[in-house]
Amino acid sequence: MMQSDFYRPPVGWTGRIDGTDEELLRWHQRITPVNLLNGSLPVLKPHQQGLVFLGFSSDEGVRRNKGRVGAAEGPAALRKAAANFPVHFDSDLLLIDAGDIVCKDGQLETAQQSLSDTVLTIRKAGYLPVLLGGGHEITYGHAQGIYQHLRMRKRGEKLGLLNIDAHFDLRMTGAEGPTSGTGFWQLAQDCKLEGTPFCYLAVGVQANSNTQQLFRIAGDLDVQYVDADAFHLQDKVLLQAAISQFLRDVDHVYLTIDLDVFSAAFAPGVSATAYNGIRPDGLFLECYRAVLQSGKLAGIDIAELNPSLDVDNRTAKLGAALLFEMISNLHYH
């Protein structure tokens, strides 16, 4: 059950107003705030689609991982960067802002549980969770909520975990507990206990960002990965084959995009910048759209935006542009 102390209700989105005719609308004019403590999500009509923006205001996992804190302010920056986007989507699409889950007093584990419970609520109502980070500790709570929903459905559906990231995030938990780098390790352990397949594809992995131990753990867990060189060298065949096979093998997809996968020229506002990260170019968009258009998306999040380290809002604008692409290509379960 969602902890009220870890929930911050939504505030209205604001931005430029050119008019109220459909062709003049901007995102902030189509967002409906819903306080989940006081009410439930609107009931979707048959065949209607809806998505729920939910922030995860936490960088406790980054702090524990000895990174640069500040990502707790990421959700607000992403909303601000997206608010003035023009509306280019169906008038029947419902866009809800459900506020933020906050990490209070360093209690990351409780915040992650609250996030998981809220994602479950969103999925049960038929909406797509669109989560705004926050550190990459967002992964554990988000994916757990989706797994829980699938277990309740009792259909034996397989969830695929797709991480676009320079890092595997397969660190084993230590004395400090979970961090921004342990999410997929935690999920692997949970899958083992539940007897659930652990189906994980990491794309954009950098050798200079992962120890030999992490590559070994990835091998032990049968993790599939494509390193960043495939993007650098424009290896379209390898990328498309890996993503296509992954999509064929699963029933649903949890997609997380860690903004530190991108070159520091495009994403300076992250804890761990990458001078040789990938570019948000045509090849990346082809891969991204393949997932969005697969009809298997069960949840998506944008992680690791740190506004205090951003330059000219470049990283926030990149994260917001990824959200724009998501809505423009929206097909989900």
Solvent accessible surface area in square Angstrom, and as a share of the most:
residue,aa,sasa,rsa
1,M,203,0.91
2,M,37,0.16
3,Q,86,0.38
4,S,65,0.42
5,D,92,0.48
6,F,11,0.05
7,Y,14,0.05
8,R,116,0.42
9,P,58,0.37
10,P,24,0.15
11,V,120,0.69
12,G,50,0.48
13,W,28,0.10
14,T,111,0.65
15,G,33,0.31
16,R,150,0.55
17,I,114,0.58
18,D,56,0.29
19,G,20,0.19
20,T,117,0.68
21,D,90,0.47
22,E,93,0.42
23,E,158,0.71
24,L,71,0.35
25,L,23,0.11
26,R,46,0.17
27,W,1,0.00
28,H,18,0.08
29,Q,51,0.23
30,R,41,0.15
31,I,17,0.09
32,T,63,0.37
33,P,68,0.42
34,V,16,0.09
35,N,41,0.21
36,L,26,0.13
37,L,83,0.41
38,N,127,0.65
39,G,40,0.38
40,S,97,0.63
41,L,14,0.07
42,P,51,0.32
43,V,140,0.80
44,L,30,0.15
45,K,119,0.51
46,P,117,0.73
47,H,190,0.85
48,Q,29,0.13
49,Q,60,0.27
50,G,0,0.00
51,L,0,0.00
52,V,0,0.00
53,F,0,0.00
54,L,0,0.00
55,G,0,0.00
56,F,0,0.00
57,S,12,0.08
58,S,1,0.01
59,D,25,0.13
60,E,19,0.09
61,G,0,0.00
62,V,4,0.02
63,R,136,0.50
64,R,32,0.12
65,N,51,0.26
66,K,184,0.78
67,G,31,0.30
68,R,112,0.41
69,V,77,0.44
70,G,15,0.15
71,A,2,0.02
72,A,24,0.19
73,E,108,0.49
74,G,0,0.00
75,P,2,0.01
76,A,62,0.48
77,A,20,0.16
78,L,0,0.00
79,R,30,0.11
80,K,170,0.72
81,A,30,0.23
82,A,0,0.00
83,A,6,0.04
84,N,68,0.35
85,F,45,0.19
86,P,56,0.35
87,V,19,0.11
88,H,129,0.58
89,F,28,0.12
90,D,95,0.49
91,S,75,0.48
92,D,77,0.40
93,L,12,0.06
94,L,52,0.26
95,L,2,0.01
96,I,1,0.01
97,D,1,0.00
98,A,0,0.00
99,G,2,0.02
100,D,11,0.06
101,I,0,0.00
102,V,25,0.15
103,C,26,0.16
104,K,85,0.36
105,D,117,0.61
106,G,29,0.28
107,Q,77,0.34
108,L,0,0.00
109,E,86,0.39
110,T,44,0.26
111,A,0,0.00
112,Q,7,0.03
113,Q,100,0.44
114,S,0,0.00
115,L,0,0.00
116,S,7,0.04
117,D,16,0.08
118,T,2,0.01
119,V,0,0.00
120,L,20,0.10
121,T,66,0.38
122,I,0,0.00
123,R,11,0.04
124,K,119,0.50
125,A,41,0.32
126,G,34,0.33
127,Y,0,0.00
128,L,0,0.00
129,P,0,0.00
130,V,1,0.00
131,L,0,0.00
132,L,1,0.00
133,G,0,0.00
134,G,0,0.00
135,G,0,0.00
136,H,2,0.01
137,E,1,0.00
138,I,0,0.00
139,T,2,0.01
140,Y,41,0.16
141,G,1,0.01
142,H,0,0.00
143,A,0,0.00
144,Q,36,0.16
145,G,0,0.00
146,I,1,0.00
147,Y,10,0.04
148,Q,57,0.25
149,H,14,0.06
150,L,13,0.06
151,R,94,0.34
152,M,99,0.44
153,R,75,0.27
154,K,176,0.75
155,R,162,0.59
156,G,79,0.76
157,E,37,0.17
158,K,67,0.28
159,L,3,0.01
160,G,0,0.00
161,L,0,0.00
162,L,1,0.01
163,N,0,0.00
164,I,8,0.04
165,D,0,0.00
166,A,2,0.01
167,H,44,0.19
168,F,0,0.00
169,D,14,0.07
170,L,0,0.00
171,R,117,0.43
172,M,91,0.40
173,T,59,0.34
174,G,42,0.40
175,A,121,0.94
176,E,87,0.39
177,G,16,0.15
178,P,14,0.09
179,T,3,0.02
180,S,9,0.06
181,G,3,0.03
182,T,1,0.00
183,G,2,0.02
184,F,0,0.00
185,W,50,0.18
186,Q,24,0.11
187,L,0,0.00
188,A,5,0.04
189,Q,56,0.25
190,D,33,0.17
191,C,6,0.03
192,K,165,0.70
193,L,156,0.77
194,E,95,0.42
195,G,70,0.67
196,T,38,0.22
197,P,72,0.45
198,F,37,0.15
199,C,17,0.10
200,Y,2,0.01
201,L,1,0.01
202,A,0,0.00
203,V,3,0.02
204,G,0,0.00
205,V,1,0.00
206,Q,12,0.05
207,A,79,0.61
208,N,105,0.54
209,S,39,0.25
210,N,13,0.07
211,T,81,0.47
212,Q,166,0.74
213,Q,85,0.38
214,L,9,0.05
215,F,58,0.24
216,R,129,0.47
217,I,6,0.03
218,A,0,0.00
219,G,50,0.48
220,D,97,0.50
221,L,47,0.23
222,D,120,0.62
223,V,14,0.08
224,Q,68,0.30
225,Y,95,0.36
226,V,9,0.05
227,D,61,0.32
228,A,2,0.02
229,D,79,0.41
230,A,4,0.03
231,F,10,0.04
232,H,77,0.34
233,L,138,0.69
234,Q,106,0.47
235,D,56,0.29
236,K,93,0.39
237,V,121,0.69
238,L,86,0.43
239,L,0,0.00
240,Q,72,0.32
241,A,56,0.43
242,A,21,0.16
243,I,6,0.03
244,S,44,0.28
245,Q,77,0.34
246,F,0,0.00
247,L,21,0.10
248,R,160,0.58
249,D,64,0.33
250,V,4,0.02
251,D,58,0.30
252,H,3,0.01
253,V,0,0.00
254,Y,0,0.00
255,L,0,0.00
256,T,0,0.00
257,I,0,0.00
258,D,4,0.02
259,L,0,0.00
260,D,7,0.04
261,V,1,0.00
262,F,1,0.00
263,S,13,0.09
264,A,28,0.22
265,A,64,0.49
266,F,64,0.27
267,A,0,0.00
268,P,18,0.11
269,G,0,0.00
270,V,0,0.00
271,S,20,0.13
272,A,46,0.36
273,T,66,0.39
274,A,14,0.11
275,Y,175,0.67
276,N,42,0.21
277,G,4,0.04
278,I,0,0.00
279,R,142,0.52
280,P,36,0.23
281,D,44,0.23
282,G,46,0.45
283,L,12,0.06
284,F,1,0.00
285,L,45,0.22
286,E,73,0.33
287,C,6,0.04
288,Y,0,0.00
289,R,89,0.33
290,A,43,0.34
291,V,1,0.01
292,L,0,0.00
293,Q,92,0.41
294,S,37,0.24
295,G,19,0.19
296,K,47,0.20
297,L,1,0.00
298,A,1,0.00
299,G,0,0.00
300,I,0,0.00
301,D,0,0.00
302,I,1,0.00
303,A,0,0.00
304,E,11,0.05
305,L,1,0.00
306,N,1,0.01
307,P,42,0.26
308,S,88,0.56
309,L,52,0.26
310,D,28,0.14
311,V,71,0.41
312,D,112,0.58
313,N,89,0.46
314,R,107,0.39
315,T,0,0.00
316,A,5,0.04
317,K,115,0.49
318,L,21,0.11
319,G,0,0.00
320,A,0,0.00
321,A,43,0.34
322,L,4,0.02
323,L,1,0.01
324,F,50,0.21
325,E,29,0.13
326,M,0,0.00
327,I,7,0.04
328,S,59,0.38
329,N,20,0.10
330,L,18,0.09
331,H,95,0.43
332,Y,27,0.10
333,H,95,0.42
